[in-house]
Amino acid sequence: MLPLLYAPSYMNYPQLNLQQFYMLPTTTTYALQIPKKETCDQACQFPEPCQQESQPPSNTIKFEESVHTEITILLKYLSKHISLLKDCIFDEFVQSNLTTLSSVMKDLPNMIKKRYILVNKTKEEMTKFIIRRCFLFIKSQIDYEEKEGVSAEERDRIFYNSFFSDDQKFMKSLHSESIDDMIPFRKDSKMKTMNDSYLKRLFESERFSKYYALFLNQFKEICQIENEEKIDNMTKQLIKIIMTRDYGKIKTYRRFPWKDHELIKCEERAQELYSKYQNSRIKKTKNKFLLKCDSHTSDILEKYSESQN
């Protein structure tokens, strides 16, 4: 290439045909394959995953199903036999029924059993369970609809006022108190627990006593349905623990299903509450009646004595 200093003047002519100065060979044109141009969207697009790839492998699904089945079997077995269960008998049960669960962690069934033994229902927990389930039963019987968008405390307040206000005798017995004063577990309530005074107050209502008697007839069935739900819920929680391998959570887990002997005690407690506080209400009513009779009798005797004088 010539230096710029010696560039000829015809370089400045835009339409000059170079073939006038240089004998250029004639060239043959060829049809070249031009690749099809992709748009930006097409070039950046990820390939669609296959339907099989989006689903978990079949062996994972089978594993989870097997674990779910074995945990359910384990919890039902423990709920029935844990109070009299010997280690050797439990080991035989594990070998025969919990092969998948043992393959995850050898001591896992025993870990669940040990925690289950430590979680026991107290008398107060039984009372709370009975009364709360009774109120749920009452709401189902009177077709009561919970108000949405309010706190649990406010829902309780609305229900107590709507239910007990229909019992005129009970409302008269309150005197200067309000229904709000007898609702437990509120920040500003007098009733901090379901204690003796709270239970007495409840059974002073004839309306509540009537529904409680109906509730007792279905209590055993209600307990069984409740326990099935607890077993199902705990099974789901244990599967999450197993999948994340966070086995330490088992040592602090509390929401175990009720043991069979605890359910029997709870049924006895439910009957005991009715016998104790219903009889107390009847005695109180009789005493009031006797006091009225005595006062009426004394008035008659007093008037008779005056007439004799």
TITORTI-910193 format. One record per atom (N, C-alpha, C, O): x, y, z; residue in three letters. Coordinates in steps of 0.02 Angstrom, whole numbers, plus 32768, in hexadecimal, padded with zeros to 4 digits. Example, Ala and Ser with C-alpha at 12.3 -4.5 7.8 and 13.67 -1.06 7.14 Angstrom:
<pts>
82947EE48186Ala82677F1F8186Ala82947F5B8186Ala82C87F5A81A7Ala82827F908162Ser82AC7FCB8165Ser82858002818ASer829E80398192Ser
</pts>
This chain:
<pts>
802B7FC48000Met800080008000Met802D803E8000Met805C80438027Met801D806F7FD3Leu804480AC7FCDLeu803B80D7800ALeu800580D88027Leu806D80FA801EPro8064812B8055Pro803281608041Pro8027816D8005Pro8015817E8073Leu7FE181B18067Leu7FFD81EC803FLeu7FD7820E801CLeu803E81F78044Leu805E82308022Leu805982287FD6Leu805282597FB1Leu805C81E87FBFTyr805D81DC7F76Tyr801981C47F5DTyr801581A97F25Tyr7FE481CC7F84Ala7FA181B77F6DAla7F8C81E17F32Ala7F8E821E7F36Ala7F7681C27EF9Pro7F6281E97EBEPro7F2482127ECCPro7EFE82047EF9Pro7F1B82457EA4Ser7EE482747EAFSer7EA082567EA1Ser7E6E826E7EBCSer7E9E82217E76Tyr7E5B82047E64Tyr7E3B81E17EA0Tyr7E0181CD7E9CTyr7E5F81D77ED7Met7E4081B77F12Met7E0881E27F30Met7DDE81C87F54Met7E0982217F20Asn7DD6824D7F3CAsn7D95824C7F14Asn7D64826A7F29Asn7D9682297EDATyr7D5A82287EB0Tyr7D2E81ED7EC6Tyr7D4381B47EC1Tyr7CF381FB7EDEPro7CCA81C57EFCPro7CB081947EC8Pro7CA981597ED9Pro7CA181A97E8BGln7C81817C7E5AGln7CB281617E26Gln7C9C814A7DF1Gln7CF181647E33Leu7D23814D7E03Leu7D2481017E00Leu7D2680E07E34Leu7D2380E67DC2Asn7D25809D7DB8Asn7D6E80887DB6Asn7D93809C7D89Asn7D82805F7DE6Leu7DC9804B7DEBLeu7DDF801F7DB2Leu7E1B801A7DA4Leu7DAE7FFF7D90Gln7DC17FD57D57Gln7DDE7FFE7D1DGln7DFD7FE27CEFGln7DD4803F7D1FGln7DF1806A7CEBGln7E3D806D7CF3Gln7E61807C7CC3Gln7E56805F7D2FPhe7E9E80657D3EPhe7EBE80217D4BPhe7EF980177D3CPhe7E987FF47D67Tyr7EB37FB27D77Tyr7E897F7D7D54Tyr7E4C7F7E7D59Tyr7EA87F507D33Met7E867F1A7D11Met7E737EE57D44Met7E9A7EB67D50Met7E397EEC7D63Leu7E227EBC7D96Leu7E017E817D75Leu7DD97E8A7D47Leu7E107E457D8CPro7DEF7E0A7D6DPro7DA67E087D7FPro7D907E1C7DB5Pro7D817DEE7D4EThr7D397DE67D5CThr7D2F7DAD7D8DThr7D4E7D797D88Thr7D037DB87DBCThr7CF67D857DF1Thr7CB27D677DE8Thr7C837D887DD2Thr7CAC7D297DFBThr7C6C7D067DF8Thr7C4A7D0B7E3CThr7C6A7D007E6FThr7C0C7D1C7E3DThr7BE67D227E7CThr7BCB7CDE7E91Thr7BB57CB77E67Thr7BCE7CD17ED0Tyr7BB57C917EECTyr7B7C7CA07F1DTyr7B7E7CD37F40Tyr7B4B7C747F1FAla7B137C7B7F4FAla7B297C5D7F91Ala7B2F7C217F98Ala7B347C887FC2Leu7B4A7C718004Leu7B0F7C638032Leu7ADC7C85802ELeu7B177C31805CGln7AE37C21808CGln7AE77C5280C7Gln7B167C4E80EFGln7AB77C7E80CCIle7AB77CAF8103Ile7A8F7C93813DIle7A547C828135Ile7AAD7C8D8176Pro7A877C7081AEPro7A4D7C9C81C2Pro7A507CD981BFPro7A167C7A81D6Lys79DA7C9F81E9Lys79E67CC4822BLys79FD7CA8825CLys79D67D038229Lys79E37D2E8263Lys79AE7D228299Lys79727D24828BLys79C67D1582D7Glu79987D0D830FGlu798B7D4F8331Glu79B67D7B8334Glu794E7D578348Thr793F7D93836FThr795F7D8D83B4Thr79757D5783C8Thr79617DC583D7Cys797F7DC6841ACys79597D99844ACys79777D768473Cys79167D9A8443Asp78ED7D728470Asp78F97D288466Asp78FC7D008495Asp79017D168424Gln790C7CCF8415Gln79507CB8842DGln79587C808444Gln79827CE48426Ala79C67CD18439Ala79CE7CCA8484Ala79F47C9F849CAla79A97CF384ABCys79B07CF384F4Cys79827CC28517Cys79877CB78553Cys79557CA484F0Gln79227C7A850FGln79407C388526Gln79657C178501Gln792F7C248565Phe79467BE4857EPhe791A7BAD8562Phe78DF7BB88556Phe79347B738558Pro790A7B3C853FPro78D77B278573Pro78E47B2685AFPro789C7B16855BGlu78667B018587Glu78797ABD85A6Glu788B7A8F8582Glu78737AB885E9Pro78837A778608Pro784F7A4385F6Pro78147A5285EDPro78657A0685F2Cys783779CF85E4Cys780979C58620Cys781C79D58658Cys77CF79AA8614Gln779E799F8649Gln77B8796E867DGln77AA797586B9Gln77DF793D8668Gln77FA790C8696Gln782E792A86C5Gln7833791886FFGln7856795C86A9Glu788A797B86D1Glu786D79A98708Glu788C79B1873CGlu783179C786FCSer781379F4872DSer77F679CF8769Ser77EA79ED879DSer77EB79908763Gln77CF79688799Gln7808794687C0Gln783B793587A3Gln77FD793C8802Pro783179198828Pro783778D18811Pro780678B487F9Pro787178B38818Pro787A786D8802Pro7849783F8826Pro7835784C885EPro7836780A8804Ser780477DB881FSer781C77BA8860Ser77F477AB888CSer785F77AF8865Asn7878779088A2Asn787277BE88DFAsn786977A78917Asn7877780188D3Thr786E78318909Thr782678318921Thr78197833895EThr77F7782E88F2Ile77AF782D8904Ile779F77ED892BIle777C77F0895EIle77B977B58915Lys77AD77768937Lys77CB7777897ELys77AE775D89ADLys780677968984Phe7827779B89C5Phe77FC77C489F5Phe77F177AF8A2EPhe77E377FE89DFGlu77B978298A0AGlu777878058A1DGlu7761780A8A56Glu775B77E289EEGlu771D77BD89FCGlu772977878A30Glu7701777C8A5DGlu776277658A29Ser7773772F8A58Ser7780774C8A9ESer776A772F8ACFSer77A477848AA1Val77B277A58AE2Val777077BC8B02Val776677B38B3EVal774477DA8ADAHis770377F18AF3His76DB77B78B11His76BF77BE8B47His76D977808AEDThr76B477458B05Thr76D2772A8B47Thr76AD771B8B75Thr771477268B4AGlu773477098B84Glu772F77368BC2Glu7727771E8BFAGlu773377788BB8Ile772B77A68BF1Ile76E477A18C0DIle76DA77A18C4AIle76B3779D8BE1Thr766D77968BF7Thr766477568C1FThr764377568C53Thr7680771F8C06Ile767D76DF8C29Ile769E76E58C6EIle768476CC8CA0Ile76D877068C70Leu76FD770E8CAELeu76D677368CE2Leu76D177218D1CLeu76B9776F8CCELeu7695779A8CFDLeu765677778D17Leu7645777D8D52Leu763377538CECLys75F7772F8D02Lys760A76F78D32Lys75E776EB8D63Lys764176D58D24Tyr7658769F8D4FTyr766C76BA8D94Tyr765A769E8DC7Tyr769276F18D94Leu76A9770F8DD3Leu766E772A8DFCLeu766E77248E39Leu763E77488DDBSer760577648E00Ser75DE772E8E25Ser75BF773B8E59Ser75DF76F08E0BLys75B976BA8E2ALys75E276948E5FLys75C7767D8E91Lys7624768D8E54His764C765F8E7CHis768476808EA5His76A6765C8ECAHis768F76C08E9FIle76CB76DE8EBBIle76D076D98F07Ile770676D58F22Ile769676D88F29Ser769876D68F72Ser76B276948F8DSer76CE76928FC4Ser76A9765D8F68Leu76C0761B8F7FLeu76F275FC8F4ELeu76FB75BF8F4DLeu771376258F27Leu773E760C8EF2Leu778475FA8F0BLeu77A676248F2ALeu779975BD8EFDLys77DD75A78F0FLys780B75B18ED4Lys77F675B08E9ALys784C75BD8EE2Asp787C75CC8EADAsp788375938E7BAsp788975A08E3FAsp788375568E93Cys788B751D8E66Cys785075168E35Cys785975068DFACys781575228E4FIle77D8751E8E25Ile77D975568DF1Ile77C7754C8DB7Ile77EF75928E06Phe77F275CB8DD8Phe782675BF8DA1Phe781B75D08D67Phe785F75A18DB3Asp789375928D82Asp787975618D4DAsp788875698D12Asp785275308D62Glu783475008D33Glu780375248D04Glu780175168CC8Glu77DD75528D20Phe77AD75788CF8Phe77D175A28CC4Phe77BC75A68C8APhe780875C28CD7Val782F75EC8CA9Val784C75C28C70Val784775D68C36Val786875888C80Gln7886755D8C4DGln785275448C1BGln7861753A8BE0Gln781575398C33Ser77E0751D8C09Ser77BB75518BE0Ser77A375438BA9Ser77B7758F8BFAAsn778A75C08BDBAsn77AB76028BC4Asn778E76278B9DAsn77E876108BDCLeu780676528BD0Leu784A764E8BAELeu787A766D8BC4Leu784F76278B79Thr788F761D8B57Thr78A7765D8B34Thr78E2766E8B38Thr787976818B14Thr788C76BF8AF2Thr78A076F48B24Thr78D277178B1AThr787A76FB8B59Leu7889772D8B8DLeu78CC771F8BAELeu78F1774E8BBDLeu78DA76E08BBASer791A76CD8BD9Ser795576D98BAASer798D76E68BC0Ser794876D38B68Ser797E76DE8B37Ser799277278B34Ser79CB77378B23Ser796377558B44Val7973779D8B46Val79A377AB8B7FVal79D677CD8B76Val799177918BB9Met79BB77998BF5Met79A877608C24Met796E77588C37Met79D877388C36Lys79CB76FA8C5BLys79A477078C9CLys797876E08CADLys79B5773D8CC0Asp799777498D02Asp795A77778CFEAsp793F778B8D32Asp794377878CC1Leu790B77B78CB9Leu78CA779F8CDALeu78AC77C78CFELeu78B377618CD0Pro7876774A8CF2Pro787C774E8D3EPro784C77618D60Pro78B6773B8D58Asn78C0773D8DA1Asn78C277858DBBAsn78AB77928DF2Asn78DD77B38D92Met78DE77FA8DA5Met789778168DABMet7888783B8DDAMet786C78038D7CIle782678198D7DIle780377FC8DBAIle77DC781E8DDCIle780F77BC8DC8Lys77F0779B8E01Lys780477BC8E43Lys77DA77C88E6ELys784577CB8E4CLys785D77E98E8ALys783D782E8E95Lys782B783F8ECDLys783678558E5FArg781778978E66Arg77CD78908E76Arg77B278B78E9EArg77AC78608E57Tyr776578548E62Tyr775778428EABTyr772478578EC7Tyr7784781C8ECAIle777C78088F10Ile777D78458F3EIle775878488F6FIle77A778768F2DLeu77B078B18F58Leu777778E38F52Leu776B79098F81Leu775378E38F1BVal771C79128F10Val76DC78F68F2EVal76BE78C78F11Val76C679118F66Asn768978FA8F88Asn765779338F91Asn766A796C8F9DAsn761879228F8BLys75E279548F92Lys75D2795E8FDCLys75C6792E9000Lys75D2799C8FF1Thr75C279AB9037Thr757679B1903FThr755179B4900EThr756079B4907DLys751979BC908CLys74FE79FE9070Lys74C67A019056Lys75277A329076Glu75127A74905DGlu750C7A749011Glu74DE7A918FF5Glu753C7A518FEEGlu75387A4C8FA5Glu74FA7A278F90Glu74DB7A398F5EGlu74E879F48FB5Met74AB79CE8FA6Met746D79FB8FAEMet744079F88F84Met746C7A238FE3Thr74337A4F8FEEThr742D7A828FB6Thr73F67A8F8F9DThr74657A9F8FA1Lys74657ACF8F6ALys744B7AAE8F2ALys74237ACB8F06Lys74637A728F1DPhe744E7A4D8EE1Phe74037A418EE3Phe73E07A4C8EB1Phe73E97A2B8F1CIle73A17A1B8F22Ile73767A598F16Ile73477A578EEFIle73867A908F38Ile735D7ACC8F34Ile73617AEB8EEEIle732E7B018ED3Ile739C7AED8ED2Arg73A37B0A8E8FArg737F7AE18E5BArg735F7AFC8E2EArg73847A9F8E60Arg735F7A748E31Arg73147A798E3CArg72ED7A728E0DArg73007A848E7ACys72B97A8D8E88Cys729E7ACC8E66Cys72687ACA8E49Cys72C57B028E69Phe72AF7B408E48Phe72AC7B378DFCPhe72807B528DDBPhe72DC7B128DE0Leu72DA7B048D98Leu729C7ADB8D86Leu727C7AE78D53Leu728B7AAC8DB2Phe724E7A838DA8Phe72107AB08DABPhe71E37AA98D82Phe720E7ADD8DDCIle71D47B0A8DE3Ile71CC7B358DA4Ile71957B3E8D8CIle72047B4F8D8BLys72017B7A8D4FLys71E57B538D13Lys71C17B6F8CEALys71F77B128D0FSer71DD7AE98CD8Ser71927ADB8CE0Ser716E7AD48CAFSer717B7AD88D1FGln71357AC98D2DGln71077B058D22Gln70CD7AFD8D0DGln71207B408D2FIle70F77B7C8D27Ile71067BA08CE5Ile70EE7BD88CD9Ile712D7B808CB9Asp71407B9D8C78Asp715E7BE28C80Asp714C7C118C5CAsp718C7BE68CAFTyr71AC7C268CBCTyr71E47C338C89Tyr720D7C078C7CTyr71E57C6E8C6CGlu72187C808C3CGlu724B7CB08C5CGlu72387CE58C76Glu728A7C9D8C59Glu72BF7CC78C75Glu72C67D078C4CGlu72C17D068C0FGlu72D27D3E8C6FLys72DD7D7E8C4DLys73257D808C34Lys73547D738C5ALys732E7D908BF5Glu73707D918BD7Glu73917DD68BE0Glu736F7E088BE9Glu73D37DD58BDDGly73F87E148BE0Gly74007E318C26Gly74127E6B8C2CGly73F47E088C5AVal73FD7E208C9FVal742B7DEF8CC3Val74357DB78CADVal74477E068CFBSer74767DDC8D22Ser74517DA38D45Ser74137DA38D49Ser74777D738D5EAla745A7D398D81Ala74367D518DC0Ala74007D378DD0Ala74527D808DE4Glu74337D9B8E21Glu73F07DBB8E11Glu73BF7DB18E35Glu73EE7DE18DDBGlu73B07E038DC8Glu737B7DD08DB1Glu73407DD98DBFGlu73907D9B8D8FArg73617D668D7BArg73427D458DB8Arg73067D388DB9Arg736C7D378DEBAsp73537D1A8E29Asp73217D488E4BAsp72EC7D328E62Asp73317D888E4DArg73047DB98E6EArg72C07DBC8E4BArg728C7DBD8E6CArg72C27DBD8E09Ile72837DC08DE2Ile72597D818DEEIle721D7D858DF8Ile727B7D468DEEPhe72567D088DF7Phe72397D038E3EPhe71FD7CF48E45Phe72607D0F8E71Tyr72487D0C8EB6Tyr720B7D388EC0Tyr71DA7D238EDETyr720F7D768EA7Asn71D77DA58EB0Asn71997D8F8E8AAsn71617D958EA3Asn71A27D758E4ESer71687D608E26Ser71497D208E42Ser710C7D188E40Ser71737CF28E5DPhe71587CB38E76Phe71377CBA8EBBPhe70FF7CA48EC4Phe71597CD98EEBPhe71407CDC8F2FPhe71097D118F39Phe70E37D0D8F68Phe71067D428F0CSer70D37D768F14Ser708D7D5A8F0ASer705C7D7A8F20Ser70867D208EEAAsp70447D018EE1Asp702C7CDC8F1FAsp6FF27CC88F23Asp70597CD28F50Asp70477CB18F8EAsp70377CE78FC3Asp70647D018FE3Asp6FF77CF78FCAGln6FE27D2F8FF4Gln6FF27D24903EGln70067D529060Gln6FE97CE69056Lys6FF97CD7909CLys70437CE290AALys70577CFD90DELys706B7CCC907BPhe70B37CD49083Phe70C67D1E9083Phe70F07D3390ABPhe70A87D449058Met70B77D8C9054Met70A57DAF9095Met70C87DDD90ABMet706E7D9A90B5Lys705B7DB890F5Lys708C7DA6912CLys70987DCD915BLys70AA7D6A9127Ser70D97D54915BSer711C7D799158Ser71437D779188Ser71297D9B9121Leu71687DC0911ALeu716B7DFE9148Leu71A07E13915DLeu712F7E1A9156His712A7E57917FHis71547E8F9160His71447EA7912AHis71887EA59182Ser71B07EDD9169Ser71E67EC89138Ser72067EF29119Ser71F07E869131Glu72247E6D9104Glu720B7E6E90BCGlu71CF7E7390AFGlu723A7E69908ESer72287E649047Ser72417E21902CSer726A7DFF904CSer72297E0E8FF2Ile723E7DCF8FD3Ile72887DD18FC4Ile72AB7D9E8FC8Ile72A17E0C8FB2Asp72E87E138FA1Asp73157DFE8FDCAsp734E7DE88FD1Asp72FC7E079019Asp73257DF79055Asp73327DAD905CAsp73627D99907DAsp73087D83903EMet73107D3B9047Met73347D18900DMet733C7CDB900EMet734A7D3E8FDBIle736E7D208FA2Ile73B77D168FB6Ile73D87D478FC9Ile73D07CD98FB2Pro74167CCC8FC8Pro74497CDF8F93Pro743A7CE88F58Pro74877CE48FABPhe74C17CED8F80Phe74C37D2F8F5APhe74E57D358F27Phe749E7D618F72Arg74A37DA48F55Arg74D47DCE8F7EArg74E07DC08FB9Arg74F07E018F5FLys75227E2A8F81Lys75057E4C8FBFLys75267E508FF3Lys74C77E658FB9Asp74A97E8B8FF0Asp74727E649014Asp744A7E829039Asp746E7E219009Ser74397DFA9029Ser744D7DE3906FSer74887DDD907ESer741A7DD89098Lys74257DBF90DCLys74377D7590DBLys74597D5C9108Lys741F7D5290A8Met742B7D0990A2Met746A7CFD9079Met74697D03903CMet749F7CEC909ALys74DE7CDF9077Lys74E57C959064Lys750C7C849037Lys74BF7C6A9084Thr74C07C239075Thr74787C089079Thr744B7C2A908FThr74707BCA9062Met742E7BA99068Met742B7B8A90AEMet742C7B4D90B5Met74267BB490DFAsn74277B9E9125Asn73E17B8D913EAsn73B17B8E9118Asn73DC7B7F917FAsp739D7B6A919DAsp73677B9F9197Asp732D7B909187Asp73797BDE91A3Ser73477C1491A0Ser732C7C1E9159Ser72F17C2C914FSer73597C159127Tyr73437C1B90E1Tyr73127BE490CETyr72DF7BF090AFTyr73237BA690E2Leu72F87B6D90D2Leu72B47B7390F4Leu72807B6290D7Leu72B47B8A9132Lys72757B949156Lys72497BC69131Lys720D7BBC9129Lys72697BFC9119Arg72457C2F90F5Arg72247C1390B5Arg71EB7C2190A6Arg724A7BEA9091Leu72307BCC9053Leu71F27BA29060Leu71C07BA9903ELeu71F67B779092Phe71BF7B48909FPhe71847B6890C3Phe71507B4890CCPhe718C7BA690D9Glu71527BCA90F3Glu71217BDC90BBGlu70E67BEB90C8Glu71397BD9907ESer710E7BE59044Ser70EB7BA49031Ser710B7B73901FSer70A97BA59034Glu70827B6A9020Glu708D7B5A8FD6Glu708E7B208FC2Glu70957B8E8FAFArg70A07B848F67Arg70E17B5F8F5AArg70E37B318F32Arg71167B758F7BPhe71577B538F73Phe71537B0B8F8CPhe716D7ADE8F6BPhe71337B008FC5Ser712E7ABC8FE2Ser71097A8D8FB3Ser711A7A528FADSer70D57AA78F92Lys70AE7A7E8F63Lys70DA7A678F28Lys70D87A2D8F15Lys70FF7A958F0CTyr712A7A848ED3Tyr71657A588EE9Tyr717B7A2E8EC2Tyr717E7A628F25Tyr71B57A398F3ETyr719F79F08F43Tyr71C679C38F34Tyr716179E58F59Ala714779A08F5FAla7145797F8F1AAla715579448F13Ala713079A58EE7Leu7130798A8EA2Leu7177797D8E8ALeu7184794C8E67Leu71A479AA8E9EPhe71EB79A38E8BPhe720979638EA8Phe723079418E86Phe71F779518EE5Leu721279158F05Leu720078D68EDFLeu722778A68EDCLeu71C578D58EC1Asn71AF789A8E9BAsn71DB788E8E5DAsn71E078568E46Asn71F978C28E44Gln722378BC8E08Gln726D78C68E15Gln729678C88DE7Gln727F78CD8E55Phe72C478DF8E66Phe72F778AA8E50Phe732C78BB8E37Phe72E7786B8E58Lys731678358E45Lys732478388DFALys735E78328DE5Lys72F178418DD3Glu72FA78458D8AGlu732278838D77Glu734D78818D4BGlu731478BB8D99Ile733978FA8D8DIle738478F08D9CIle73AE79078D76Ile739378CD8DD2Cys73D978BF8DE6Cys73FC78958DB1Cys743678A18DA1Cys73DA78628D98Gln73F878368D66Gln7408785B8D25Gln743D78538D08Gln73D978858D0FIle73E478AD8CD2Ile741E78DE8CDDIle744878E78CB1Ile741E78FD8D17Glu7454792D8D29Glu7498790A8D28Glu74C979268D0FGlu749C78CE8D43Asn74DC78AA8D46Asn74F478948D02Asn753078948CF4Asn74C678828CD6Glu74D978708C92Glu74F878AD8C6FGlu752878A68C49Glu74DC78E78C7AGlu74F779258C5DGlu753D79348C7AGlu756979498C55Glu754679288CBBLys758779338CDALys75BC79048CBELys75F579188CB3Lys75A978C58CB2Ile75D778958C95Ile75EC78AB8C4EIle762778A88C3CIle75BB78C18C27Asp75C878D78BE3Asp75F579148BE2Asp762479198BBAAsp75E779448C0FAsn761079828C12Asn765879738C28Asn7687798E8C0CAsn765F79478C59Met76A279378C71Met76C979108C3CMet770679198C35Met76A878E58C17Thr76C878C08BE1Thr76E678F08BAEThr771F78E78B98Thr76C079238B9CLys76D979558B6CLys7715797B8B88Lys774579888B64Lys7712798C8BC8Gln774A79B08BE8Gln778979858BEBGln77C0799E8BDFGln778079458BFALeu77BA79188BFELeu77DA790D8BB9Leu781779058BB4Leu77B1790C8B85Ile77CC79058B41Ile77F779418B30Ile782C793A8B12Ile77E1797D8B43Lys780979BA8B38Lys784C79B58B5DLys788079C78B42Lys7849799D8B9BIle788679958BC3Ile78B679638BA2Ile78F2796E8BA0Ile789A792C8B89Ile78C478F88B69Ile78E379138B29Ile791E79078B1CIle78BC79368B00Met78D5794F8AC0Met790B79848ACAMet793979898AA1Met790679AB8B00Thr793A79DE8B0FThr797079C48B3EThr79A279E68B4BThr796679868B57Arg799579668B85Arg79A079908BC5Arg79D779908BE1Arg796D79B38BD9Asp797179DC8C16Asp795379B48C50Asp791F79C88C6CAsp7974797D8C63Tyr7958794E8C93Tyr7954796A8CDATyr7930794F8D04Tyr797A799F8CE7Gly797879BD8D2AGly793479D88D3DGly792479DE8D78Gly790A79EA8D0BLys78C77A048D18Lys789979D18D3ALys786A79E38D5CLys78A979918D30Ile7880795C8D4EIle788379608D9BIle785379528DBDIle78BE79748DB4Lys78C879768DFDLys78A079AE8E1FLys789779AC8E5CLys788779DE8DF8Thr78607A158E15Thr78177A158DFCThr77F07A418E0FThr780679E58DD2Tyr77C279E48DB5Tyr778F79D28DECTyr779B79A68E15Tyr775579F68DEBArg772379EC8E20Arg76DF79D58E07Arg76B979B78E2EArg76CF79E18DCAArg768B79D48DB2Arg7682798B8D9DArg766F797C8D64Arg768F795F8DCCPhe768579188DC0Phe763A79078DC6Phe761679298DE9Phe762478D38DA4Pro75DF78BC8DAEPro75D578A28DF5Pro7604788F8E17Pro759678A38E0ATrp7586788B8E4DTrp7592783F8E51Trp7584781A8E22Trp75AC78298E8ALys75B177E28E96Lys756D77C78EAALys754377EC8EC3Lys756177888E9EAsp751F776B8EACAsp750B77728EF5Asp74D177828F03Asp753977678F23His7528776D8F6AHis751A77B68F7DHis74F577C38FACHis753877E68F58Glu752A782D8F65Glu74E3783E8F4DGlu74C078668F6CGlu74CF78218F15Leu748B782D8EFBLeu745778128F2CLeu742278318F35Leu746577D98F49Ile743777BC8F7BIle743277EB8FB7Ile73FB77F88FD0Ile746B78048FCELys746B78349007Lys744678748FF5Lys74237891901FLys744D78898FB6Cys742C78C78FA0Cys73E078BD8F9FCys73BB78EB8FB1Cys73C978838F89Glu738178748F8AGlu736778748FD1Glu7331788F8FDFGlu738E78578FFEGlu737A78569045Glu7378789D9062Glu734C78AE9089Glu73A978C6904DArg73AB790C9064Arg736F7933904AArg7353795C906EArg735A7926900DAla732079488FF1Ala72E179379018Ala72B879639026Ala72D978F79029Gln729F78E29052Gln72A379009098Gln7270791390B5Gln72DF790390B3Glu72EA791E90F6Glu72D6796890FAGlu72B6797D912BGlu72E7798E90C7Leu72D579D590C6Leu728A79DE90C6Leu72707A0990EALeu726879B6909FTyr721F79BC909BTyr71FF79A990DDTyr71D379CD90F6Tyr7215797190FASer71F8795B913ASer7203798E9171Ser71D6799D9198Ser724079A79175Lys725179D591AALys722D7A1891A5Lys720D7A2E91D4Lys72337A38916CTyr72197A7D9165Tyr71CF7A809155Tyr71AE7AB09166Tyr71B67A4D9134Gln716E7A4A9128Gln71497A3F916AGln71177A609178Gln71627A119192Asn71447A0691D4Asn714A7A439200Asn711D7A539227Asn71827A6691FASer718B7AA39221Ser71587AD7920ESer713D7AFA9239Ser71497ADC91CDArg71167B0D91B6Arg70D17AFA91CFArg70AB7B2591E4Arg70C17AB891CDIle707F7AA191E4Ile70777AAD922FIle70427AC39245Ile70AC7AA09255Lys70AA7AAC929ELys70A07AF692ADLys707A7B0992D9Lys70C37B1F9286Lys70BD7B689290Lys70767B7F9282Lys705B7BA992A6Lys70587B63924EThr70137B75923CThr6FE37B5E9272Thr6FB57B829284Thr6FEE7B21928CLys6FC37B0792C2Lys6FC97B319301Lys6F977B3F9322Lys70077B449311Asn70117B6E934DAsn6FED7BB19348Asn6FD07BC99378Asn6FEF7BCE930CLys6FCB7C0D9301Lys6F807C03930ALys6F5E7C2C9328Lys6F687BCA92F0Phe6F217BBB92F6Phe6F0D7BB0933FPhe6ED97BC89356Phe6F387B8B9364Leu6F2B7B7E93ABLeu6F2C7BBE93D4Leu6F057BC79402Leu6F5B7BE993C3Leu6F5E7C2A93E6Leu6F1F7C5293DCLeu6F067C72940ALeu6F067C51939FLys6EC77C749390Lys6E8D7C5593B6Lys6E627C7793D1Lys6E8D7C1193B8Cys6E587BEE93DCCys6E5C7BFD9427Cys6E297C0A9447Cys6E987BFC9442Asp6EA27C0A9489Asp6E8C7C50949AAsp6E6B7C5C94CDAsp6E9F7C7F946ESer6E8A7CC5947CSer6E3F7CCD9477Ser6E207CF2949DSer6E227CA89446His6DD97CAB943EHis6DB67C8B947AHis6D847CA59493His6DD17C529491Thr6DB57C2F94CBThr6DBB7C59950AThr6D8C7C5E9532Thr6DF47C789512Ser6DFE7CA2954ESer6DCF7CDE954DSer6DB67CF39581Ser6DC17CF89510Asp6D917D30950BAsp6D4B7D199520Asp6D277D3E9542Asp6D397CDD950AIle6CF67CC2951CIle6CF07CB79567Ile6CBE7CC99586Ile6D267C999584Leu6D257C8D95CCLeu6D237CCF95F4Leu6D027CD49627Leu6D477D0095DAGlu6D497D4095FCGlu6D037D6295FAGlu6CEC7D7D962BGlu6CE47D5E95C0Lys6CA17D7B95B9Lys6C6E7D5595E4Lys6C417D739601Lys6C767D1495E8Tyr6C487CEB9611Tyr6C4F7CFD965CTyr6C1E7D049680Tyr6C8F7D049670Ser6C9A7D1696B7Ser6C7E7D5B96C7Ser6C637D6596FESer6C837D899699Glu6C687DCC96A3Glu6C1C7DCA96A8Glu6BFD7DEF96CFGlu6BFF7D9F967FSer6BB57D9A9681Ser6B9C7D7C96C1Ser6B657D8C96D8Ser6BC57D5096DEGln6BB17D30971DGln6BB47D639756Gln6B8D7D609785Gln6BE37D919751Asn6BE97DC49784Asn6BB07DF6977FAsn6BAC7E2597A6Asn
</pts>
